[in-house]
Amino acid sequence: MQQYVPNLTISPFLPSIVTGGSQKMIPSTICARQPHRQAWTCEHLLQEHAITLGQAINNSTWKNYRSVLNSYLNFIKLHDFPFKPTPNMLSLFTVYMCHHIKPGSVTTYLSGICQQLEPYFPKICAACDSALVPHTLIRSVTIHS
């Protein structure tokens, strides 16, 4: 066993014979030469992963999401609410925004808020998906349609 990262031990994989495994190595029939590549640190790999996933949302979407986040921050500031995005806070924001924009657009606003704040509040998506927020949104759409 080798230790590559502190407190992380990687053991060799030994398949169980009971589950149909074999102690033999799988022979490779392809003789492809692979270029020598350096191993990345976990930190570097996670950073590259985050950059790659960040590119999954195009720039115009990010600009819209920043605008949405500004709407949420303005709502918090206007009403002197705590910043933490709880189900109740997101429900109040939903009611407020349904009075100011098309209620059908509020779903996009909530999605943008989750996208922007998830790195800082990992439970925000769960707060958005809690029963209170979708219920509030459905009722607001009914009222304002």
Secondary structure as UniProt FT lines:
FT   STRAND          2..5
FT   TURN            6..7
FT   STRAND          8..10
FT   TURN            17..20
FT   HELIX           42..54
FT   TURN            55..56
FT   HELIX           59..79
FT   HELIX           87..98
FT   TURN            99..100
FT   HELIX           103..105
FT   HELIX           106..117
FT   TURN            118..120
FT   TURN            122..123
FT   HELIX           124..129
FT   HELIX           132..144
//
